[in-house]
Amino acid sequence: MLQLIRDKSSSKVFYITLLVLMTGGLLVFGIGDYSFGGATTYVAKVGKEIITEQDFQQRFDEQRRQMRTMMRDAYQPKMFETPEFKRQLLDQLIDEALIQQAGAAAGLAVTDTRLQAEIAKIEAFQVNGKFDQDRYQLALRGSGFSPRQFEARMRRDMAVKELPAQLAASALVTTGDANNFVRLRDQTRDFRYLALPQSVLADAVVSADDEQKYFAAHAADYVTPEQVAVEYVELDGAALAPAAAPSEADLRSRYAAQAARFGTKEQRLASHILVEVAAGADAATQKSALQKAETLAAELAAGKDFAELAKASSADAGTRAAGGDLGWIEAGIMEPAFEQALLALKPGEVSAPVRTEQGYHLILLREVKPAATKSFEEVRAQLETEFAQEQHNEKLADLQDKLFTVADQANGTLEPLAKAIGGTVQTTPLFSQDVGFGIAMFPEIRAAAFSLEVKTDGLSSEPIEVSKDRMVVIRLAQHKPATPRAFDAVKPEVHALLLSERQQKANREAADAALKRLLGGETLEAIAASLGATVSEGKAVGRQGLNQDRQLLAEVFKMPRPQAGGTIHGLAEVAGKKFALLELQAVHDADPKALDAAAQTAVRDQLRQELSALESAALRKALRARTKIEVNEDRL
């Protein structure tokens, strides 16, 4: 499979992938958006296709939002402004484009049937765990997409995942590979070691002149950072008073108007087998595909298991491994011909070959769920919750509008803003660009506080969103410039640092001398006796051995296998910048036969994943080597 793709990867097919964030009605599908038309500038060109500045900026913004959500208080915007991060992000976009092109060249495609089945599984488009066409249309309108646009972009996102999936499926791990891995992974070792005592240095080894010279050379390291304090007004949606409870009449009116929401359409649990043939194929090719479908239908009629036949014969890579399972399907999801055939079936029946744009399908109807509607009492609690949320959202939106309007007019004080939203003006303690407490713990607040507009021009900030439904406007209250620290104030720190450096140097010299003695023929016991220390040992210790220093253990497992009856000696730097002499006595390989069947399967799966990752990396390298790639660094 890999060689086939490498052979065909000179073909250039345009790649698009998208990140649509859909929280509370929207869901993540992909990242980025590539386009052909109208771009006069680009950050990269992959073959004949371009990645525009807009494409890159969209991915960059999405990555920052994702990292902000993941890192929360630890998020630092400047971490993502580095040239290294931006280039890494661009390389990711280039790799995705290359992989999409290679997949298309190898004939990999996402069928309409699979696409519609995947859409039906998305929670954002479901009501009570089932796909809802109205919810689907509403969610797309809210995100600014037509169904055609969304489905095209989702198809591309799925396509870019198809090739790695095929590589993973083609990765071959033999029993010998798995056994060798187990022998090494579970290997144990016998060893002895001598933890060397630290050298003891007197304070006098660091002179006053040493301290002065070090401080003069590193004065920039001993500065009290610039600090500010800000006044702020905060609008926190979580702190708003709850809305009044709705009346019985309001709830029943809402139920009557939205009854369709609480109903489920008939759903059909289906599987299929696809015999692929292009819509424009010649008559002979279409006839051959039909004959193959009819042959498969005959095998099913003779008692062949549908799922097993799908795994062996279906051309739909997305459902083949699951025996052709398409999940629960509602009317309006599939192509008309497919849907018509599915609706005509009874549970347990298999259709005759059905022609669609992808080819011929054999469809198995496994189960039917009839349409149903929940009663008012069943959804009362949901209606009450939604009513309260709507009231909360309306109130919050009104206050946010006031926040933006008044903040834009604020001049010299935040009091009018506080009055407009029913809040108060508060003041933070001093904080630096890197560390703050209270509201200043948010990186966005610190970045705004040290901005030109707030710190230098004395203006109020724009409303800053620090978390969902929580916004803050700040204004400078106090500024304290960075100030050098006096030598007398930092003298203890300088002394301790220099003493530590010389202590470490002395420890290293003593350790090297001890290792020389060991390699010269002295025993660990003799060296230990001269140093007033003791020798310790480890018997049958594995790579993850408990009660052993991690650095020491890592060095033990780097040492070569000793000859029978012999030993290998070495030196390890261990925790606390200390050292230990090592003596490796024996290596015991694990017995793969000791693993049960489940553990053996887990090993093969692990190796298969690692092998597919290596193959993917090799593929990307090969594609980059044969594809012309232009990068404009100045546009990142």
DOLODREN-713151 format. One line per 2 residues: their letters; for each residue x negated, y negated, z negated of C-alpha. Coordinates in nm, 4 decimals, decimal comma, padded with zeros to 6 digits. Layout:
! DOLODREN-713151
A = X Y Z  ...;
***
This chain:
! DOLODREN-713151
ML = 00,0000 00,0000 00,0000  -00,2751 -00,2423 -00,0986;
QL = -00,4698 -00,1777 00,2202  -00,1571 -00,2258 00,4308;
IR = -00,0979 -00,5637 00,2699  -00,4609 -00,6683 00,3084;
DK = -00,4509 -00,5673 00,6748  -00,1373 -00,7721 00,7399;
SS = -00,2124 -01,0714 00,5185  -00,3310 -01,2929 00,8055;
SK = 00,0347 -01,3574 00,8900  00,1481 -01,6914 00,7384;
VF = 00,4989 -01,7128 00,5943  00,6166 -02,0157 00,3941;
YI = 00,6609 -01,9640 00,0174  00,8957 -02,1428 -00,2146;
TL = 00,9498 -02,0762 -00,5836  01,1607 -02,2768 -00,8259;
LV = 01,2015 -02,3463 -01,1948  01,5622 -02,4311 -01,2714;
LM = 01,5970 -02,4937 -01,6444  01,9500 -02,4076 -01,7501;
TG = 02,0031 -02,4264 -02,1249  02,3629 -02,3978 -02,2368;
GL = 02,4727 -02,3248 -01,8809  02,1368 -02,3176 -01,7011;
LV = 01,8601 -02,0566 -01,6929  01,4931 -02,0333 -01,5908;
FG = 01,4290 -01,8712 -01,2554  01,0983 -01,9981 -01,1239;
IG = 00,8665 -02,2921 -01,0862  00,7865 -02,5320 -00,8042;
DY = 00,9394 -02,6263 -00,4738  00,7663 -02,6196 -00,1380;
SF = 00,8973 -02,7942 00,1714  00,7997 -02,8321 00,5330;
GG = 00,9468 -03,1614 00,6428  00,8529 -03,5199 00,5927;
AT = 00,5393 -03,4841 00,3775  00,2582 -03,7163 00,4862;
TY = 00,0352 -03,6323 00,1914  -00,0355 -03,3069 00,0139;
VA = -00,2488 -03,1728 -00,2671  -00,3182 -02,8468 -00,0863;
KV = -00,2573 -02,6689 00,2425  -00,2365 -02,2889 00,2438;
GK = -00,2727 -02,1789 00,6032  -00,0156 -02,3891 00,7881;
EI = 00,1944 -02,4543 00,4805  00,1631 -02,7449 00,2405;
IT = 00,1955 -02,8072 -00,1307  00,2999 -03,1704 -00,1617;
EQ = 00,2273 -03,4113 -00,4437  00,5945 -03,3851 -00,5376;
DF = 00,5710 -03,0060 -00,5516  00,2678 -03,0239 -00,7799;
QQ = 00,4194 -03,2905 -01,0053  00,7397 -03,0908 -01,0464;
RF = 00,5456 -02,7828 -01,1561  00,3236 -02,9967 -01,3799;
DE = 00,6253 -03,1512 -01,5555  00,7908 -02,8131 -01,6019;
QR = 00,4729 -02,6652 -01,7497  00,4444 -02,9498 -01,9977;
RQ = 00,8071 -02,9068 -02,1034  00,7551 -02,5344 -02,1520;
MR = 00,4390 -02,5879 -02,3569  00,6078 -02,8546 -02,5660;
TM = 00,8884 -02,6122 -02,6494  00,6419 -02,3332 -02,7324;
MR = 00,3874 -02,5375 -02,9286  00,6326 -02,7713 -03,1051;
DA = 00,4382 -02,9860 -03,3558  00,1014 -02,8676 -03,2245;
YQ = 00,1748 -03,0020 -02,8755  -00,0734 -03,2668 -02,7568;
PK = 00,0100 -03,4329 -02,4200  -00,3543 -03,5118 -02,3472;
MF = -00,4346 -03,1381 -02,3493  -00,2601 -03,1143 -02,0113;
ET = -00,4089 -03,4235 -01,8495  -00,7512 -03,2688 -01,7943;
PE = -00,8820 -03,1978 -01,4416  -00,9371 -02,8351 -01,5465;
FK = -00,5727 -02,7812 -01,6405  -00,4461 -02,9473 -01,3240;
RQ = -00,6745 -02,7409 -01,1030  -00,5684 -02,4221 -01,2804;
LL = -00,2060 -02,5132 -01,2142  -00,2758 -02,5818 -00,8468;
DQ = -00,4579 -02,2486 -00,8140  -00,1472 -02,0800 -00,9507;
LI = 00,0668 -02,2459 -00,6818  -00,1820 -02,1465 -00,4112;
DE = -00,1886 -01,7843 -00,5315  00,1898 -01,7667 -00,5306;
AL = 00,2027 -01,8982 -00,1754  -00,0571 -01,6438 -00,0631;
IQ = 00,1252 -01,3551 -00,2314  00,4569 -01,4573 -00,0759;
QA = 00,2959 -01,4707 00,2666  00,1358 -01,1292 00,2189;
GA = 00,4620 -00,9754 00,1022  00,6460 -01,1067 00,4063;
AA = 00,3703 -00,9809 00,6342  00,4026 -00,6342 00,4777;
GL = 00,7761 -00,6317 00,5461  00,8941 -00,6823 00,1877;
AV = 01,2263 -00,8645 00,1608  01,5094 -00,9309 -00,0855;
TD = 01,8393 -00,7989 00,0456  02,1662 -00,9872 00,0040;
TR = 02,3028 -00,6985 -00,1985  02,0179 -00,7105 -00,4468;
LQ = 02,0276 -01,0899 -00,4639  02,3980 -01,0957 -00,5467;
AE = 02,3552 -00,8201 -00,8034  02,0779 -01,0181 -00,9774;
IA = 02,2867 -01,3348 -00,9823  02,5723 -01,1445 -01,1432;
KI = 02,3400 -01,0419 -01,4293  02,2485 -01,4004 -01,5250;
EA = 02,4002 -01,4917 -01,8616  02,4405 -01,8563 -01,7603;
FQ = 02,7008 -01,7472 -01,5049  02,8899 -01,5087 -01,7330;
VN = 03,1945 -01,5388 -01,9544  03,2177 -01,2802 -02,2307;
GK = 02,9255 -01,0916 -02,0803  03,0705 -01,0731 -01,7269;
FD = 02,9982 -01,2731 -01,4135  03,2451 -01,5554 -01,3606;
QD = 03,2668 -01,7257 -01,0208  03,4056 -02,0480 -01,1692;
RY = 03,1244 -02,0673 -01,4259  02,8761 -02,0045 -01,1452;
QL = 03,0113 -02,2907 -00,9351  03,0277 -02,5240 -01,2364;
AL = 02,6704 -02,4517 -01,3451  02,5363 -02,5136 -00,9954;
RG = 02,7249 -02,8416 -00,9623  02,5768 -02,9519 -01,2951;
SG = 02,2243 -02,8800 -01,1721  02,2745 -03,0462 -00,8337;
FS = 02,2620 -02,7295 -00,6200  02,5044 -02,5799 -00,3747;
PR = 02,5427 -02,2002 -00,3912  02,3563 -02,1747 -00,0609;
QF = 02,0607 -02,3789 -00,1914  02,0450 -02,1914 -00,5196;
EA = 02,0661 -01,8493 -00,3588  01,7935 -01,9385 -00,1069;
RM = 01,5621 -02,0537 -00,3825  01,6367 -01,7588 -00,6058;
RR = 01,5712 -01,5233 -00,3153  01,2263 -01,6790 -00,2763;
DM = 01,1579 -01,6505 -00,6481  01,2486 -01,2819 -00,6371;
AV = 01,0379 -01,2324 -00,3244  00,7228 -01,3575 -00,4937;
KE = 00,7702 -01,0933 -00,7641  00,8256 -00,8142 -00,5134;
LP = 00,4647 -00,7641 -00,4093  00,3244 -00,7288 -00,7645;
AQ = 00,6025 -00,4802 -00,8358  00,5045 -00,2749 -00,5304;
LA = 00,1390 -00,2842 -00,6327  00,2295 -00,1643 -00,9826;
AS = 00,4352 00,1190 -00,8356  00,1453 00,2275 -00,6134;
AL = -00,1194 00,2294 -00,8884  -00,2480 00,5856 -00,9301;
VT = -00,3836 00,7095 -01,2642  -00,5113 01,0677 -01,2755;
TG = -00,5158 01,2942 -01,5778  -00,8938 01,2665 -01,5770;
DA = -00,8735 00,8862 -01,5902  -00,6369 00,9014 -01,8854;
NN = -00,8505 01,1585 -02,0696  -01,1686 00,9549 -02,0259;
FV = -00,9909 00,6464 -02,1554  -00,8681 00,8323 -02,4659;
RL = -01,2147 00,9712 -02,5354  -01,3542 00,6179 -02,5435;
RD = -01,0602 00,4372 -02,7034  -01,0312 00,6768 -02,9950;
QT = -01,4037 00,7431 -03,0285  -01,5524 00,7302 -03,3811;
RD = -01,9068 00,6661 -03,4988  -02,1242 00,7471 -03,8013;
FR = -02,3584 00,4701 -03,9073  -02,5426 00,3105 -04,1975;
YL = -02,6107 -00,0566 -04,2556  -02,7953 -00,2916 -04,4855;
AL = -02,6344 -00,6290 -04,5578  -02,9301 -00,8648 -04,5867;
PQ = -02,9260 -01,1126 -04,8764  -02,9257 -01,4805 -04,7841;
SV = -03,2416 -01,6850 -04,8150  -03,2228 -01,9337 -05,1004;
LA = -03,3337 -02,2868 -05,0170  -03,3743 -02,5742 -05,2604;
DA = -03,1979 -02,9054 -05,1970  -03,5420 -03,0613 -05,1681;
VV = -03,5935 -02,9056 -04,8224  -03,3675 -03,1845 -04,6920;
SA = -03,5317 -03,5194 -04,7583  -03,3744 -03,8640 -04,7722;
DD = -03,5615 -03,9480 -04,4536  -03,4065 -03,6414 -04,2812;
EQ = -03,0612 -03,7621 -04,3842  -03,1217 -04,1153 -04,2584;
KY = -03,2525 -03,9967 -03,9217  -02,9607 -03,7576 -03,8698;
FA = -02,7055 -04,0241 -03,9635  -02,8633 -04,2764 -03,7244;
AH = -02,8509 -04,0239 -03,4391  -02,4909 -03,9170 -03,5121;
AA = -02,3317 -04,2378 -03,6412  -02,0454 -04,2027 -03,3906;
DY = -01,9390 -03,8848 -03,5743  -01,8895 -04,0748 -03,8985;
VT = -01,6124 -04,3222 -03,8205  -01,2757 -04,3733 -03,9858;
PE = -01,0360 -04,3422 -03,6887  -00,8110 -04,6204 -03,5709;
QV = -00,4724 -04,6107 -03,7485  -00,1304 -04,7678 -03,7114;
AV = 00,1957 -04,7755 -03,9028  00,5266 -04,8264 -03,7219;
EY = 00,8797 -04,9292 -03,8006  01,1368 -04,7007 -03,6461;
VE = 01,5061 -04,6377 -03,5973  01,6142 -04,2779 -03,5518;
LD = 01,9248 -04,1271 -03,3934  01,9594 -03,7631 -03,4963;
GA = 02,2556 -03,5758 -03,3528  02,2294 -03,3109 -03,6237;
AL = 02,2958 -03,5769 -03,8879  02,6219 -03,7065 -03,7371;
AP = 02,9365 -03,6592 -03,9431  03,1524 -03,3686 -03,8200;
AA = 03,4588 -03,4489 -03,6089  03,8131 -03,4186 -03,7443;
AP = 03,9753 -03,0785 -03,6906  04,2032 -03,0529 -03,3824;
SE = 04,5779 -03,0071 -03,4215  04,7605 -02,6846 -03,3335;
AD = 04,9186 -02,8624 -03,0357  04,5801 -02,9760 -02,9088;
LR = 04,4428 -02,6248 -02,9267  04,7413 -02,4674 -02,7497;
SR = 04,7331 -02,7339 -02,4799  04,3647 -02,6663 -02,4249;
YA = 04,4284 -02,2910 -02,4059  04,7055 -02,3371 -02,1489;
AQ = 04,4878 -02,5622 -01,9326  04,1880 -02,3308 -01,9470;
AA = 04,3513 -01,9880 -01,9636  04,1527 -01,8705 -01,6610;
RF = 03,8331 -01,9016 -01,8656  03,9515 -01,6371 -02,1073;
GT = 04,0415 -01,3844 -01,8450  03,8182 -01,1351 -01,6706;
KE = 03,8582 -01,0308 -01,3113  03,8539 -00,6694 -01,2123;
QR = 03,4984 -00,5374 -01,2144  03,3538 -00,2374 -01,0401;
LA = 03,0415 -00,0492 -01,1465  02,8642 00,0494 -00,8269;
SH = 02,5478 00,2039 -00,6869  02,4252 00,2093 -00,3285;
IL = 02,1743 00,3628 -00,0920  02,0422 00,1332 00,1807;
VE = 01,9174 00,2472 00,5200  01,7521 -00,0698 00,6393;
VA = 01,7906 -00,1989 00,9948  01,7740 -00,5581 01,1161;
AG = 02,0916 -00,7247 01,2391  01,9301 -00,7899 01,5778;
AD = 01,7806 -00,4440 01,6227  01,8300 -00,2713 01,9575;
AA = 02,1011 -00,0106 02,0054  01,8657 00,2851 01,9752;
TQ = 01,7240 00,1640 01,6449  02,0712 00,0985 01,5052;
KS = 02,1905 00,4400 01,6161  01,8921 00,6058 01,4486;
AL = 01,9640 00,4202 01,1230  02,3308 00,5203 01,1367;
QK = 02,2400 00,8823 01,1926  02,0091 00,8728 00,8909;
AE = 02,2891 00,7228 00,6799  02,5294 00,9912 00,7981;
TL = 02,2749 01,2601 00,7122  02,2403 01,1184 00,3599;
AA = 02,6214 01,1056 00,3319  02,6354 01,4728 00,4258;
EL = 02,3819 01,5568 00,1547  02,6001 01,3755 -00,0999;
AA = 02,9096 01,5567 00,0218  02,7219 01,8838 -00,0258;
GK = 02,6622 01,8018 -00,3927  02,3347 01,6085 -00,3935;
DF = 02,3017 01,3753 -00,6955  02,3546 01,0154 -00,5831;
AE = 02,0945 00,8591 -00,8164  01,8258 01,1093 -00,7207;
LA = 01,8947 01,0600 -00,3498  01,8801 00,6815 -00,3953;
KA = 01,5423 00,7066 -00,5680  01,4093 00,9158 -00,2823;
SS = 01,5696 00,7502 00,0191  01,7018 00,3963 -00,0458;
AD = 01,5200 00,1069 00,1236  01,6288 -00,1376 -00,1481;
AG = 01,3151 -00,1670 -00,3632  01,4984 -00,3650 -00,6286;
TR = 01,7512 -00,0921 -00,7131  01,5766 00,2232 -00,5915;
AA = 01,4016 00,3043 -00,9209  01,7354 00,2740 -01,1055;
GG = 01,9078 00,5188 -00,8741  02,0670 00,2419 -00,6672;
DL = 02,2444 00,0846 -00,9666  02,4015 -00,2546 -00,8782;
GW = 02,5723 -00,3100 -01,2125  02,9216 -00,4552 -01,2497;
IE = 03,0494 -00,6397 -00,9416  03,3424 -00,8808 -00,9031;
AG = 03,5231 -00,9896 -00,5905  03,3427 -01,2659 -00,4022;
IM = 02,9917 -01,1501 -00,4859  02,8975 -00,9171 -00,2020;
EP = 02,9165 -00,9472 00,1746  03,2748 -00,9038 00,3039;
AF = 03,2121 -00,5649 00,4657  03,0429 -00,4291 00,1536;
EQ = 03,3148 -00,5678 -00,0733  03,5973 -00,4358 00,1421;
AL = 03,4517 -00,0861 00,1336  03,3918 -00,1022 -00,2430;
LA = 03,7489 -00,2149 -00,3138  03,8859 00,0752 -00,1103;
LK = 03,7088 00,3369 -00,3231  03,8345 00,5247 -00,6252;
PG = 03,6003 00,6084 -00,9152  03,3636 00,8876 -00,8125;
EV = 03,4095 00,8327 -00,4391  03,1308 00,7499 -00,1929;
SA = 03,1943 00,5343 00,1119  03,1127 00,6151 00,4695;
PV = 02,8138 00,4153 00,6028  02,8934 00,0405 00,5760;
RT = 02,7133 -00,2022 00,8101  02,5852 -00,5351 00,6720;
EQ = 02,3042 -00,7679 00,7790  02,0568 -00,5498 00,5859;
GY = 02,1541 -00,2194 00,7384  02,3814 00,0717 00,6439;
HL = 02,4976 00,1252 00,2848  02,6405 00,4300 00,1135;
IL = 02,8389 00,2966 -00,1824  02,9299 00,4918 -00,4947;
LR = 03,2063 00,3554 -00,7203  03,1336 00,4787 -01,0729;
EV = 03,3889 00,2967 -01,2876  03,6565 00,0244 -01,2760;
KP = 03,7381 -00,2341 -01,5434  04,0834 -00,3879 -01,4861;
AA = 04,1437 -00,7612 -01,5158  04,2444 -00,8832 -01,8636;
TK = 04,3181 -01,2106 -02,0483  04,2540 -01,2782 -02,4172;
SF = 04,5393 -01,4094 -02,6322  04,5423 -01,7540 -02,7924;
EE = 04,4701 -01,6088 -03,1351  04,1699 -01,4168 -03,0014;
VR = 04,0070 -01,7378 -02,8764  04,1309 -01,9844 -03,1397;
AQ = 03,7941 -01,9986 -03,3169  03,6153 -02,0531 -02,9850;
LE = 03,8541 -02,3365 -02,8939  03,7983 -02,5032 -03,2308;
TE = 03,4217 -02,4772 -03,1941  03,4295 -02,6183 -02,8419;
FA = 03,6562 -02,9048 -02,9483  03,4204 -02,9978 -03,2324;
QE = 03,1186 -02,9768 -03,0002  03,2846 -03,1972 -02,7389;
QH = 03,3716 -03,4579 -03,0008  03,0152 -03,4445 -03,1327;
NE = 02,8705 -03,4768 -02,7821  03,0940 -03,7734 -02,6964;
KL = 02,9969 -03,9550 -03,0140  02,6294 -03,8808 -02,9632;
AD = 02,6432 -03,9933 -02,5997  02,8078 -04,3216 -02,7042;
LQ = 02,5385 -04,3871 -02,9656  02,2640 -04,2950 -02,7194;
DK = 02,4046 -04,5466 -02,4713  02,3921 -04,8126 -02,7414;
LF = 02,0398 -04,7069 -02,8347  01,9154 -04,7551 -02,4794;
TV = 02,1050 -05,0806 -02,4268  02,0039 -05,2535 -02,7500;
AD = 01,6473 -05,1145 -02,7441  01,5987 -05,2763 -02,4048;
QA = 01,6963 -05,6115 -02,5558  01,5115 -05,5752 -02,8872;
NG = 01,2682 -05,8593 -02,9501  01,0637 -05,8841 -03,2660;
TL = 01,2865 -05,6704 -03,4882  01,4672 -05,3369 -03,4908;
EP = 01,7487 -05,4541 -03,7181  02,0038 -05,5134 -03,4362;
LA = 01,9300 -05,1631 -03,3074  01,9801 -05,0076 -03,6494;
KA = 02,3081 -05,1955 -03,6899  02,4326 -05,0863 -03,3459;
IG = 02,4007 -04,7156 -03,4249  02,4709 -04,7307 -03,7983;
GT = 02,1131 -04,6471 -03,8945  01,8336 -04,8063 -04,0954;
VQ = 01,4871 -04,9414 -04,0170  01,2201 -04,7218 -04,1754;
TT = 00,8405 -04,7514 -04,1892  00,5751 -04,4813 -04,1633;
PL = 00,2468 -04,4639 -04,3547  -00,0704 -04,5254 -04,1528;
FS = -00,1556 -04,2475 -03,9079  -00,4161 -04,1785 -03,6385;
QD = -00,3795 -04,0693 -03,2771  -00,4408 -03,7068 -03,3755;
VG = -00,2711 -03,6655 -03,7138  00,0503 -03,8004 -03,8620;
FG = 00,3227 -03,7090 -04,1094  00,6976 -03,7527 -04,1159;
IA = 00,8219 -03,8866 -03,7843  00,4578 -03,9409 -03,6811;
MF = 00,3977 -03,5660 -03,6726  00,5518 -03,5672 -03,3233;
PE = 00,2867 -03,6145 -03,0508  00,5285 -03,8287 -02,8490;
IR = 00,5573 -04,0783 -03,1348  00,1800 -04,1023 -03,1795;
AA = 00,1266 -04,1444 -02,8051  00,3829 -04,4281 -02,7916;
AF = 00,2460 -04,5946 -03,1060  -00,1021 -04,6219 -02,9525;
SL = 00,0259 -04,7291 -02,6099  -00,0584 -05,0680 -02,4627;
EV = 00,3020 -05,1864 -02,4887  00,3485 -05,1049 -02,8576;
KT = 00,0004 -05,1447 -03,0086  -00,1347 -05,4347 -02,8026;
DG = 00,1699 -05,6200 -02,6688  00,3788 -05,5739 -02,9827;
LS = 00,6860 -05,4542 -02,7914  00,9416 -05,2004 -02,9048;
SE = 00,9151 -04,8620 -02,7406  01,1731 -04,7097 -02,5139;
PI = 01,3833 -04,4422 -02,6859  01,1572 -04,1408 -02,7425;
EV = 01,3121 -03,7931 -02,7380  01,1265 -03,5857 -02,9990;
SK = 01,3618 -03,2868 -02,9953  01,7072 -03,1928 -02,8731;
DR = 01,9591 -03,4668 -02,9631  01,6978 -03,6581 -03,1617;
MV = 01,5678 -03,9961 -03,0367  01,3483 -04,2612 -03,1949;
VI = 01,2590 -04,6238 -03,1138  00,9398 -04,7582 -03,2734;
RL = 00,7676 -05,0952 -03,3197  00,4198 -05,1735 -03,4549;
AQ = 00,4147 -05,2591 -03,8258  00,0406 -05,2447 -03,9019;
HK = -00,2834 -05,1868 -03,7139  -00,6129 -05,0794 -03,8716;
PA = -00,9098 -05,0647 -03,6296  -01,1634 -04,7840 -03,6366;
TP = -01,4421 -04,8590 -03,8866  -01,7872 -04,7013 -03,9264;
RA = -01,8373 -04,5166 -04,2537  -02,1260 -04,6325 -04,4724;
FD = -02,4272 -04,4014 -04,5065  -02,3854 -04,3785 -04,8854;
AV = -02,0271 -04,2576 -04,8370  -02,1231 -03,9768 -04,5983;
KP = -02,4625 -03,8872 -04,7474  -02,3296 -03,5743 -04,9276;
EV = -02,1747 -03,4492 -04,5998  -02,4976 -03,5075 -04,4066;
HA = -02,7044 -03,3370 -04,6746  -02,4760 -03,0324 -04,6829;
LL = -02,4806 -03,0053 -04,3039  -02,8588 -03,0198 -04,2757;
LS = -02,9031 -02,7757 -04,5636  -02,6615 -02,5329 -04,3963;
ER = -02,8482 -02,5529 -04,0645  -03,1822 -02,4816 -04,2320;
QQ = -03,0262 -02,2042 -04,4392  -02,9006 -02,0383 -04,1213;
KA = -03,2409 -02,0720 -03,9558  -03,4094 -01,9151 -04,2579;
NR = -03,1539 -01,6313 -04,2592  -03,2213 -01,5625 -03,8919;
EA = -03,5971 -01,5558 -03,9406  -03,5653 -01,3194 -04,2372;
AD = -03,3289 -01,0931 -04,0402  -03,5672 -01,0772 -03,7434;
AA = -03,8515 -00,9874 -03,9810  -03,6435 -00,7116 -04,1405;
LK = -03,5468 -00,5713 -03,7980  -03,9148 -00,5650 -03,6990;
RL = -03,9886 -00,3573 -04,0089  -03,7037 -00,1181 -03,9270;
LG = -03,8138 -00,0734 -03,5653  -04,1710 -00,0304 -03,6909;
GE = -04,0777 00,2856 -03,8791  -03,9707 00,1742 -04,2271;
TL = -03,6485 00,3269 -04,3561  -03,3369 00,1327 -04,4509;
EA = -03,3891 00,2489 -04,8096  -03,7422 00,1081 -04,8237;
IA = -03,6340 -00,2274 -04,6833  -03,3335 -00,2368 -04,9191;
AS = -03,5548 -00,1650 -05,2209  -03,7913 -00,4497 -05,1317;
LG = -03,4974 -00,6920 -05,1031  -03,3040 -00,5703 -05,4074;
AT = -03,0127 -00,4601 -05,1846  -02,8285 -00,1322 -05,1178;
VS = -02,7562 00,0701 -04,8062  -02,3906 00,1345 -04,7098;
EG = -02,2464 00,3838 -04,4635  -01,9468 00,4462 -04,2412;
KA = -01,8336 00,7952 -04,1451  -01,6074 00,8675 -03,8452;
VG = -01,5131 00,4988 -03,8139  -01,3011 00,3972 -03,5136;
RQ = -01,3058 00,0739 -03,3152  -01,0266 -00,0675 -03,5318;
GL = -01,1697 00,0691 -03,8548  -01,0285 -00,0810 -04,1724;
NQ = -01,2456 -00,2180 -04,4520  -01,5295 -00,2930 -04,2110;
DR = -01,6588 -00,6305 -04,0976  -01,5184 -00,6885 -03,7464;
QL = -01,8402 -00,8359 -03,6074  -02,0504 -00,5560 -03,7524;
LA = -01,8165 -00,2941 -03,6055  -01,8271 -00,4607 -03,2627;
EV = -02,2074 -00,4389 -03,2628  -02,1997 -00,0734 -03,3732;
FK = -01,9814 00,0164 -03,0722  -02,2105 -00,1716 -02,8332;
MP = -02,5068 00,0457 -02,9297  -02,6081 00,3303 -02,6934;
RP = -02,5362 00,6902 -02,7885  -02,8306 00,8369 -02,9866;
QA = -02,9918 01,1632 -02,8805  -02,9120 01,4722 -03,0862;
GG = -03,0728 01,4380 -03,4282  -03,1936 01,0854 -03,3525;
TI = -03,0826 00,7356 -03,4529  -03,0492 00,3937 -03,2870;
HG = -03,1324 00,0716 -03,4761  -03,0067 -00,2830 -03,4332;
LA = -02,9086 -00,6123 -03,5937  -02,5620 -00,7668 -03,6321;
EV = -02,4529 -01,1171 -03,7276  -02,1537 -01,0716 -03,9579;
AG = -01,8960 -01,2920 -04,1265  -02,0276 -01,5956 -04,3107;
KK = -02,3251 -01,6304 -04,0737  -02,5018 -01,3456 -04,2521;
FA = -02,6927 -01,0542 -04,1012  -02,7025 -00,6755 -04,1372;
LL = -02,9443 -00,4077 -04,0179  -02,7724 -00,1180 -03,8353;
EL = -02,8531 00,2494 -03,7955  -02,6272 00,4460 -03,5598;
QA = -02,6386 00,8195 -03,6395  -02,3705 00,9919 -03,4295;
VH = -02,0925 00,9330 -03,1741  -01,7767 01,1497 -03,1726;
DA = -01,5575 01,1400 -02,8609  -01,1837 01,1847 -02,9158;
DP = -00,9952 01,4946 -02,7955  -00,7222 01,3926 -02,5434;
KA = -00,5380 01,7170 -02,6153  -00,4626 01,5896 -02,9649;
LD = -00,2131 01,3372 -02,8231  00,1509 01,4362 -02,7888;
AA = 00,3388 01,3933 -02,4603  00,4759 01,0487 -02,5489;
AQ = 00,1314 00,9161 -02,6389  -00,0181 01,0562 -02,3168;
TA = 00,2540 00,8851 -02,1146  00,1866 00,5566 -02,2956;
VR = -00,1836 00,5827 -02,2081  -00,1103 00,6404 -01,8403;
DQ = 00,1353 00,3486 -01,8361  -00,1231 00,1210 -01,9961;
LR = -00,3918 00,2186 -01,7456  -00,1453 00,1817 -01,4579;
QE = -00,0673 -00,1754 -01,5667  -00,4361 -00,2605 -01,5961;
LS = -00,5097 -00,1022 -01,2588  -00,2292 -00,2959 -01,0904;
AL = -00,3633 -00,6175 -01,2462  -00,7061 -00,5419 -01,0971;
ES = -00,5494 -00,4658 -00,7600  -00,3534 -00,7922 -00,7728;
AA = -00,6719 -00,9842 -00,8498  -00,8485 -00,8110 -00,5614;
LR = -00,5575 -00,8953 -00,3329  -00,5671 -01,2634 -00,4272;
KA = -00,9420 -01,2706 -00,3657  -00,9008 -01,1069 -00,0238;
LR = -00,6185 -01,3430 00,0755  -00,8201 -01,6483 -00,0254;
AR = -01,1163 -01,5206 00,1761  -00,9163 -01,4892 00,4982;
TK = -00,6825 -01,7870 00,4629  -00,7854 -02,1459 00,5268;
IE = -00,7108 -02,3454 00,2095  -00,7549 -02,7224 00,1862;
VN = -00,7425 -02,8994 -00,1521  -00,7265 -03,2763 -00,2110;
ED = -00,8537 -03,3122 -00,5677  -00,7905 -03,6887 -00,5716;
RL = -00,4146 -03,6303 -00,5449  -00,3850 -03,4099 -00,8539;
***
